[in-house]
Amino acid sequence: MNDSSWGAPQRARYVGEWLPPDQGPAPAGPAYDEHDAQQTRPMPIVPDFPDAGRDAEDRNDRDERNDLDRGAAPLSGPLFRDEIPQEPMPTPEPAPEPPQRKRAGRDLRAAIGVGVGLGAVIVASLFIVKAVFVGVIAVAVVVGLWELTSRLEERKQIKAPLVPLAVGGAAMIVAGYVRGAEGAWVAMALTALAVLVWRMTEPPEGYLKDVTAGVFAAFYVPFLATFVAMMLTADDGAERVLMFLVLTVVSDTGAYAVGWRFGKHKLAPRISPGKTREGLLGAVTFAMAAGALCMQFLIDGGTWWQGLLLGFAVAASATLGDLGESMIKRDLGIKDMGTLLPGHGGIMDRLDSLLPTAPVVWLLLVIFVGSG
């Protein structure tokens, strides 16, 4: 062995292998070329994914949606423990409103004032000169006809002729006072005929509905009011009319007072939602008590039990009359027939219970004590 072999590096068996000098001679094989070793060194394998970062974000989004679908809570919230979210302050509940007292639908002060004024005029004319009271009835009838025909034309385009109605209505009142029931019926027939003829001066379109409404108005307002004038013809006619007015007013007042305080069960909600069964009971009770007193102390030959029957009949007829006009106003879509009387509405709003009650009182008084 020559000296040149000591400490010489051995030839590597494959590219990239290094042998220490004490491993002996290198095995036979191709000569080692350092330049070739550097050229053939394997490079690290890097995956060729140009959108790898975006795909990772998409996978994170899908994983988060899957967690939400499975009911898992999302990874959100404060990053540090001292970043605890503050709970919102509870909103204080509003204080309960105090219970409101029932209020009347009208101005009671104005209603009472107007009522007292009308009562004073009626009583004064009734006991001073009977003919003046007949004039008061005629004026009320004409105004009531004007209100009724005006509302019919405004709301339903029904043109009931006012002129023959007003003239015939006033004539009906006078005929009833002078000639009694016979005169009232004749005046009613002539008024209906005048309505038919008067409407012929206009085009025929709507003729039937106009004359029908005219005949209805003639019967509803002046003809029923004629029975008040016929009551007045008796010797105690002023007392009879006064009792008629008192019983009707007491019936309405009792219905209002009891219904306002104790009313819970509706009487006819589709017609008049404000009326209750308790109010009807109050009307009957008040009217019967007033009827017994009036018949016993006001009417010659009358007795208390007749007053009870009369009061019951007045309460029934007044309630039906009020419901009847409420039905008319509901069909017309109005609350009041007019605005002439503050706190009351119009004249027709005060005549609604008086008109149907007049023939009932007149008939029962004729049966109980005669026509006088």
One Martini backbone bead per residue (centre of mass of N, CA, C, O) as a GRO file, in nm:
protein
  372
    1MET     BB    1   0.096   0.035   0.025
    2ASN     BB    2   0.072   0.348  -0.020
    3ASP     BB    3   0.067   0.676   0.107
    4SER     BB    4  -0.170   0.798  -0.071
    5SER     BB    5  -0.423   0.636   0.072
    6TRP     BB    6  -0.397   0.808   0.324
    7GLY     BB    7  -0.667   1.014   0.381
    8ALA     BB    8  -0.842   0.940   0.148
    9PRO     BB    9  -1.117   0.961  -0.013
   10GLN     BB   10  -1.394   0.800  -0.080
   11ARG     BB   11  -1.600   0.664  -0.297
   12ALA     BB   12  -1.904   0.698  -0.379
   13ARG     BB   13  -2.182   0.492  -0.442
   14TYR     BB   14  -2.357   0.762  -0.447
   15VAL     BB   15  -2.523   1.026  -0.479
   16GLY     BB   16  -2.445   1.217  -0.181
   17GLU     BB   17  -2.228   1.042  -0.057
   18TRP     BB   18  -2.027   1.023   0.249
   19LEU     BB   19  -1.691   0.937   0.332
   20PRO     BB   20  -1.473   0.860   0.536
   21PRO     BB   21  -1.122   0.807   0.546
   22ASP     BB   22  -1.150   0.518   0.727
   23GLN     BB   23  -1.307   0.323   0.490
   24GLY     BB   24  -1.141   0.306   0.255
   25PRO     BB   25  -1.162   0.212  -0.041
   26ALA     BB   26  -1.321   0.269  -0.312
   27PRO     BB   27  -1.529   0.154  -0.514
   28ALA     BB   28  -1.593   0.047  -0.798
   29GLY     BB   29  -1.664   0.299  -1.048
   30PRO     BB   30  -1.770   0.573  -1.117
   31ALA     BB   31  -1.687   0.878  -1.127
   32TYR     BB   32  -1.683   1.151  -0.920
   33ASP     BB   33  -1.905   1.437  -0.957
   34GLU     BB   34  -1.968   1.731  -0.811
   35HIS     BB   35  -2.140   1.870  -1.031
   36ASP     BB   36  -2.346   1.637  -1.066
   37ALA     BB   37  -2.453   1.635  -0.774
   38GLN     BB   38  -2.577   1.920  -0.780
   39GLN     BB   39  -2.777   1.863  -1.027
   40THR     BB   40  -2.917   1.583  -0.883
   41ARG     BB   41  -3.056   1.717  -0.651
   42PRO     BB   42  -3.327   1.697  -0.473
   43MET     BB   43  -3.631   1.859  -0.461
   44PRO     BB   44  -3.870   1.996  -0.300
   45ILE     BB   45  -4.205   1.922  -0.252
   46VAL     BB   46  -4.460   2.129  -0.394
   47PRO     BB   47  -4.770   2.210  -0.402
   48ASP     BB   48  -4.994   2.287  -0.684
   49PHE     BB   49  -5.171   2.559  -0.523
   50PRO     BB   50  -5.280   2.869  -0.592
   51ASP     BB   51  -5.570   2.852  -0.389
   52ALA     BB   52  -5.519   2.758  -0.094
   53GLY     BB   53  -5.618   2.994   0.087
   54ARG     BB   54  -5.910   3.006  -0.023
   55ASP     BB   55  -5.987   2.712   0.040
   56ALA     BB   56  -5.957   2.739   0.343
   57GLU     BB   57  -6.180   2.948   0.382
   58ASP     BB   58  -6.408   2.776   0.263
   59ARG     BB   59  -6.383   2.547   0.467
   60ASN     BB   60  -6.443   2.722   0.717
   61ASP     BB   61  -6.725   2.810   0.628
   62ARG     BB   62  -6.846   2.528   0.605
   63ASP     BB   63  -6.791   2.442   0.897
   64GLU     BB   64  -6.960   2.669   1.028
   65ARG     BB   65  -7.232   2.597   0.895
   66ASN     BB   66  -7.243   2.308   1.006
   67ASP     BB   67  -7.244   2.394   1.303
   68LEU     BB   68  -7.509   2.556   1.288
   69ASP     BB   69  -7.687   2.318   1.191
   70ARG     BB   70  -7.606   2.144   1.462
   71GLY     BB   71  -7.603   2.388   1.699
   72ALA     BB   72  -7.352   2.532   1.708
   73ALA     BB   73  -7.153   2.768   1.821
   74PRO     BB   74  -7.004   3.034   1.728
   75LEU     BB   75  -6.685   3.183   1.676
   76SER     BB   76  -6.753   3.424   1.905
   77GLY     BB   77  -6.631   3.716   2.057
   78PRO     BB   78  -6.423   3.768   2.289
   79LEU     BB   79  -6.060   3.748   2.328
   80PHE     BB   80  -6.093   3.841   2.624
   81ARG     BB   81  -6.189   3.823   2.950
   82ASP     BB   82  -6.227   4.145   2.993
   83GLU     BB   83  -6.442   4.122   2.732
   84ILE     BB   84  -6.723   4.150   2.870
   85PRO     BB   85  -7.038   4.164   2.797
   86GLN     BB   86  -7.286   4.384   2.846
   87GLU     BB   87  -7.581   4.394   2.981
   88PRO     BB   88  -7.873   4.510   2.919
   89MET     BB   89  -8.085   4.728   3.026
   90PRO     BB   90  -8.377   4.721   3.157
   91THR     BB   91  -8.689   4.803   3.063
   92PRO     BB   92  -8.916   4.988   3.191
   93GLU     BB   93  -9.224   4.952   3.287
   94PRO     BB   94  -9.512   5.080   3.247
   95ALA     BB   95  -9.740   5.231   3.406
   96PRO     BB   96 -10.039   5.176   3.500
   97GLU     BB   97 -10.335   5.275   3.410
   98PRO     BB   98 -10.589   5.423   3.516
   99PRO     BB   99 -10.902   5.379   3.552
  100GLN     BB  100 -11.162   5.462   3.352
  101ARG     BB  101 -11.429   5.638   3.331
  102LYS     BB  102 -11.728   5.668   3.238
  103ARG     BB  103 -11.853   5.825   2.942
  104ALA     BB  104 -12.031   6.031   2.782
  105GLY     BB  105 -12.120   6.099   2.441
  106ARG     BB  106 -12.212   6.378   2.564
  107ASP     BB  107 -12.300   6.698   2.650
  108LEU     BB  108 -12.450   6.740   2.946
  109ARG     BB  109 -12.478   7.042   2.987
  110ALA     BB  110 -12.613   7.103   2.717
  111ALA     BB  111 -12.843   6.900   2.742
  112ILE     BB  112 -12.971   7.015   2.999
  113GLY     BB  113 -13.014   7.304   2.905
  114VAL     BB  114 -13.193   7.239   2.659
  115GLY     BB  115 -13.407   7.073   2.810
  116VAL     BB  116 -13.502   7.297   3.001
  117GLY     BB  117 -13.585   7.500   2.784
  118LEU     BB  118 -13.796   7.323   2.638
  119GLY     BB  119 -13.971   7.264   2.885
  120ALA     BB  120 -14.056   7.555   2.941
  121VAL     BB  121 -14.199   7.606   2.671
  122ILE     BB  122 -14.403   7.374   2.684
  123VAL     BB  123 -14.541   7.437   2.954
  124ALA     BB  124 -14.627   7.723   2.892
  125SER     BB  125 -14.799   7.654   2.635
  126LEU     BB  126 -14.984   7.435   2.768
  127PHE     BB  127 -15.111   7.626   3.021
  128ILE     BB  128 -15.205   7.881   2.863
  129VAL     BB  129 -15.218   7.796   2.540
  130LYS     BB  130 -15.311   7.545   2.334
  131ALA     BB  131 -15.256   7.665   2.051
  132VAL     BB  132 -14.954   7.711   2.095
  133PHE     BB  133 -14.881   7.411   2.121
  134VAL     BB  134 -14.965   7.335   1.838
  135GLY     BB  135 -14.747   7.511   1.707
  136VAL     BB  136 -14.507   7.361   1.829
  137ILE     BB  137 -14.563   7.093   1.690
  138ALA     BB  138 -14.551   7.196   1.397
  139VAL     BB  139 -14.258   7.295   1.405
  140ALA     BB  140 -14.127   7.024   1.481
  141VAL     BB  141 -14.226   6.873   1.228
  142VAL     BB  142 -14.091   7.045   1.008
  143VAL     BB  143 -13.800   7.010   1.107
  144GLY     BB  144 -13.798   6.701   1.097
  145LEU     BB  145 -13.850   6.680   0.791
  146TRP     BB  146 -13.598   6.832   0.701
  147GLU     BB  147 -13.391   6.637   0.824
  148LEU     BB  148 -13.479   6.375   0.686
  149THR     BB  149 -13.465   6.465   0.384
  150SER     BB  150 -13.170   6.557   0.389
  151ARG     BB  151 -13.042   6.282   0.462
  152LEU     BB  152 -13.155   6.123   0.222
  153GLU     BB  153 -13.012   6.292   0.002
  154GLU     BB  154 -12.716   6.272   0.101
  155ARG     BB  155 -12.697   5.940   0.141
  156LYS     BB  156 -12.932   5.826  -0.100
  157GLN     BB  157 -13.063   6.008  -0.320
  158ILE     BB  158 -13.342   6.099  -0.183
  159LYS     BB  159 -13.632   6.296  -0.309
  160ALA     BB  160 -13.826   6.417  -0.088
  161PRO     BB  161 -14.088   6.625  -0.080
  162LEU     BB  162 -14.108   6.901   0.131
  163VAL     BB  163 -14.349   7.086   0.080
  164PRO     BB  164 -14.591   6.883   0.110
  165LEU     BB  165 -14.499   6.784   0.388
  166ALA     BB  166 -14.513   7.047   0.550
  167VAL     BB  167 -14.804   7.126   0.489
  168GLY     BB  168 -14.938   6.852   0.563
  169GLY     BB  169 -14.827   6.830   0.853
  170ALA     BB  170 -14.959   7.086   0.973
  171ALA     BB  171 -15.248   7.003   0.892
  172MET     BB  172 -15.260   6.748   1.065
  173ILE     BB  173 -15.245   6.879   1.344
  174VAL     BB  174 -15.494   7.058   1.318
  175ALA     BB  175 -15.698   6.834   1.246
  176GLY     BB  176 -15.661   6.671   1.508
  177TYR     BB  177 -15.754   6.903   1.702
  178VAL     BB  178 -16.036   6.958   1.559
  179ARG     BB  179 -16.129   6.644   1.432
  180GLY     BB  180 -15.939   6.431   1.501
  181ALA     BB  181 -15.893   6.126   1.363
  182GLU     BB  182 -16.041   6.190   1.101
  183GLY     BB  183 -15.871   6.440   1.022
  184ALA     BB  184 -15.595   6.296   1.017
  185TRP     BB  185 -15.655   6.091   0.788
  186VAL     BB  186 -15.725   6.293   0.567
  187ALA     BB  187 -15.453   6.449   0.575
  188MET     BB  188 -15.278   6.207   0.505
  189ALA     BB  189 -15.396   6.144   0.225
  190LEU     BB  190 -15.341   6.425   0.097
  191THR     BB  191 -15.035   6.421   0.136
  192ALA     BB  192 -14.973   6.173  -0.038
  193LEU     BB  193 -15.092   6.294  -0.299
  194ALA     BB  194 -14.904   6.542  -0.311
  195VAL     BB  195 -14.643   6.381  -0.346
  196LEU     BB  196 -14.711   6.246  -0.617
  197VAL     BB  197 -14.755   6.509  -0.780
  198TRP     BB  198 -14.494   6.672  -0.723
  199ARG     BB  199 -14.294   6.454  -0.851
  200MET     BB  200 -14.395   6.490  -1.159
  201THR     BB  201 -14.207   6.753  -1.224
  202GLU     BB  202 -13.997   6.534  -1.260
  203PRO     BB  203 -13.812   6.300  -1.343
  204PRO     BB  204 -13.866   5.946  -1.337
  205GLU     BB  205 -13.615   5.903  -1.196
  206GLY     BB  206 -13.685   5.780  -0.875
  207TYR     BB  207 -13.992   5.795  -0.809
  208LEU     BB  208 -14.054   5.559  -0.619
  209LYS     BB  209 -13.853   5.626  -0.387
  210ASP     BB  210 -13.951   5.915  -0.331
  211VAL     BB  211 -14.254   5.858  -0.260
  212THR     BB  212 -14.203   5.651  -0.043
  213ALA     BB  213 -14.045   5.839   0.144
  214GLY     BB  214 -14.271   6.051   0.171
  215VAL     BB  215 -14.489   5.871   0.303
  216PHE     BB  216 -14.320   5.783   0.540
  217ALA     BB  217 -14.269   6.069   0.657
  218ALA     BB  218 -14.570   6.140   0.703
  219PHE     BB  219 -14.620   5.912   0.910
  220TYR     BB  220 -14.376   5.934   1.113
  221VAL     BB  221 -14.423   6.238   1.198
  222PRO     BB  222 -14.712   6.385   1.180
  223PHE     BB  223 -14.912   6.157   1.244
  224LEU     BB  224 -14.800   6.077   1.526
  225ALA     BB  225 -14.821   6.377   1.641
  226THR     BB  226 -15.137   6.400   1.639
  227PHE     BB  227 -15.189   6.253   1.919
  228VAL     BB  228 -15.113   6.496   2.090
  229ALA     BB  229 -15.341   6.682   1.995
  230MET     BB  230 -15.571   6.485   2.083
  231MET     BB  231 -15.507   6.495   2.387
  232LEU     BB  232 -15.566   6.809   2.417
  233THR     BB  233 -15.894   6.797   2.386
  234ALA     BB  234 -15.929   6.742   2.660
  235ASP     BB  235 -15.999   6.860   2.967
  236ASP     BB  236 -15.708   6.713   3.061
  237GLY     BB  237 -15.492   6.760   2.833
  238ALA     BB  238 -15.243   6.882   2.971
  239GLU     BB  239 -15.197   6.640   3.164
  240ARG     BB  240 -15.161   6.424   2.948
  241VAL     BB  241 -14.922   6.547   2.804
  242LEU     BB  242 -14.739   6.564   3.052
  243MET     BB  243 -14.734   6.262   3.110
  244PHE     BB  244 -14.617   6.176   2.841
  245LEU     BB  245 -14.351   6.333   2.872
  246VAL     BB  246 -14.257   6.223   3.146
  247LEU     BB  247 -14.246   5.918   3.078
  248THR     BB  248 -14.043   5.940   2.846
  249VAL     BB  249 -13.814   6.079   2.999
  250VAL     BB  250 -13.789   5.871   3.230
  251SER     BB  251 -13.722   5.632   3.052
  252ASP     BB  252 -13.462   5.746   2.930
  253THR     BB  253 -13.319   5.807   3.199
  254GLY     BB  254 -13.322   5.519   3.318
  255ALA     BB  255 -13.166   5.385   3.088
  256TYR     BB  256 -12.911   5.556   3.112
  257ALA     BB  257 -12.834   5.525   3.412
  258VAL     BB  258 -12.832   5.213   3.435
  259GLY     BB  259 -12.659   5.149   3.185
  260TRP     BB  260 -12.405   5.317   3.270
  261ARG     BB  261 -12.363   5.160   3.551
  262PHE     BB  262 -12.474   4.833   3.476
  263GLY     BB  263 -12.407   4.777   3.186
  264LYS     BB  264 -12.340   4.449   2.994
  265HIS     BB  265 -12.591   4.369   2.820
  266LYS     BB  266 -12.686   4.358   2.512
  267LEU     BB  267 -12.967   4.432   2.325
  268ALA     BB  268 -12.872   4.572   2.018
  269PRO     BB  269 -12.574   4.571   1.864
  270ARG     BB  270 -12.654   4.616   1.552
  271ILE     BB  271 -12.811   4.892   1.619
  272SER     BB  272 -12.739   4.962   1.949
  273PRO     BB  273 -12.459   4.938   2.144
  274GLY     BB  274 -12.554   5.121   2.406
  275LYS     BB  275 -12.770   4.916   2.467
  276THR     BB  276 -12.925   4.756   2.749
  277ARG     BB  277 -13.088   4.546   2.960
  278GLU     BB  278 -13.052   4.719   3.210
  279GLY     BB  279 -13.172   4.974   3.082
  280LEU     BB  280 -13.453   4.857   3.029
  281LEU     BB  281 -13.516   4.802   3.326
  282GLY     BB  282 -13.493   5.098   3.410
  283ALA     BB  283 -13.719   5.207   3.230
  284VAL     BB  284 -13.950   5.039   3.347
  285THR     BB  285 -13.926   5.123   3.643
  286PHE     BB  286 -13.950   5.432   3.613
  287ALA     BB  287 -14.216   5.440   3.445
  288MET     BB  288 -14.401   5.289   3.646
  289ALA     BB  289 -14.368   5.483   3.881
  290ALA     BB  290 -14.461   5.739   3.731
  291GLY     BB  291 -14.737   5.629   3.636
  292ALA     BB  292 -14.865   5.585   3.914
  293LEU     BB  293 -14.848   5.880   4.008
  294CYS     BB  294 -14.994   6.022   3.772
  295MET     BB  295 -15.266   5.866   3.775
  296GLN     BB  296 -15.335   5.931   4.077
  297PHE     BB  297 -15.269   6.275   4.072
  298LEU     BB  298 -15.339   6.386   3.757
  299ILE     BB  299 -15.575   6.196   3.672
  300ASP     BB  300 -15.897   6.169   3.617
  301GLY     BB  301 -15.985   5.846   3.731
  302GLY     BB  302 -15.717   5.737   3.810
  303THR     BB  303 -15.484   5.464   3.872
  304TRP     BB  304 -15.201   5.299   3.966
  305TRP     BB  305 -15.225   5.037   3.789
  306GLN     BB  306 -15.254   5.195   3.526
  307GLY     BB  307 -14.973   5.324   3.548
  308LEU     BB  308 -14.810   5.065   3.524
  309LEU     BB  309 -14.903   4.990   3.239
  310LEU     BB  310 -14.828   5.257   3.106
  311GLY     BB  311 -14.524   5.250   3.174
  312PHE     BB  312 -14.458   4.989   3.026
  313ALA     BB  313 -14.551   5.085   2.743
  314VAL     BB  314 -14.361   5.328   2.722
  315ALA     BB  315 -14.092   5.176   2.744
  316ALA     BB  316 -14.135   5.002   2.491
  317SER     BB  317 -14.195   5.227   2.276
  318ALA     BB  318 -13.942   5.400   2.322
  319THR     BB  319 -13.735   5.181   2.253
  320LEU     BB  320 -13.838   5.118   1.968
  321GLY     BB  321 -13.807   5.406   1.858
  322ASP     BB  322 -13.505   5.428   1.905
  323LEU     BB  323 -13.429   5.181   1.730
  324GLY     BB  324 -13.555   5.277   1.468
  325GLU     BB  325 -13.374   5.529   1.429
  326SER     BB  326 -13.107   5.376   1.447
  327MET     BB  327 -13.155   5.221   1.188
  328ILE     BB  328 -13.165   5.462   1.001
  329LYS     BB  329 -12.885   5.583   1.073
  330ARG     BB  330 -12.722   5.331   0.996
  331ASP     BB  331 -12.809   5.330   0.699
  332LEU     BB  332 -12.695   5.634   0.657
  333GLY     BB  333 -12.426   5.686   0.832
  334ILE     BB  334 -12.518   5.824   1.113
  335LYS     BB  335 -12.562   5.978   1.431
  336ASP     BB  336 -12.728   6.236   1.345
  337MET     BB  337 -12.987   6.435   1.209
  338GLY     BB  338 -12.850   6.685   1.367
  339THR     BB  339 -12.745   7.036   1.514
  340LEU     BB  340 -12.958   7.218   1.669
  341LEU     BB  341 -12.906   7.053   1.946
  342PRO     BB  342 -12.710   7.074   2.197
  343GLY     BB  343 -12.646   6.740   2.307
  344HIS     BB  344 -12.874   6.598   2.092
  345GLY     BB  345 -12.884   6.728   1.796
  346GLY     BB  346 -13.184   6.686   1.673
  347ILE     BB  347 -13.517   6.677   1.663
  348MET     BB  348 -13.532   6.370   1.585
  349ASP     BB  349 -13.359   6.282   1.842
  350ARG     BB  350 -13.624   6.359   2.031
  351LEU     BB  351 -13.867   6.210   1.862
  352ASP     BB  352 -13.813   5.899   1.857
  353SER     BB  353 -13.980   5.828   2.136
  354LEU     BB  354 -14.243   6.006   2.104
  355LEU     BB  355 -14.396   5.917   1.849
  356PRO     BB  356 -14.470   5.607   1.928
  357THR     BB  357 -14.601   5.689   2.212
  358ALA     BB  358 -14.855   5.859   2.153
  359PRO     BB  359 -15.067   5.636   2.063
  360VAL     BB  360 -15.044   5.468   2.322
  361VAL     BB  361 -15.141   5.678   2.528
  362TRP     BB  362 -15.406   5.755   2.397
  363LEU     BB  363 -15.538   5.472   2.403
  364LEU     BB  364 -15.516   5.410   2.714
  365LEU     BB  365 -15.672   5.658   2.809
  366VAL     BB  366 -15.937   5.588   2.667
  367ILE     BB  367 -15.973   5.316   2.818
  368PHE     BB  368 -15.954   5.419   3.119
  369VAL     BB  369 -16.095   5.744   3.095
  370GLY     BB  370 -16.129   5.843   2.821
  371SER     BB  371 -16.158   6.129   2.602
  372GLY     BB  372 -16.303   6.385   2.768
   0.00000   0.00000   0.00000
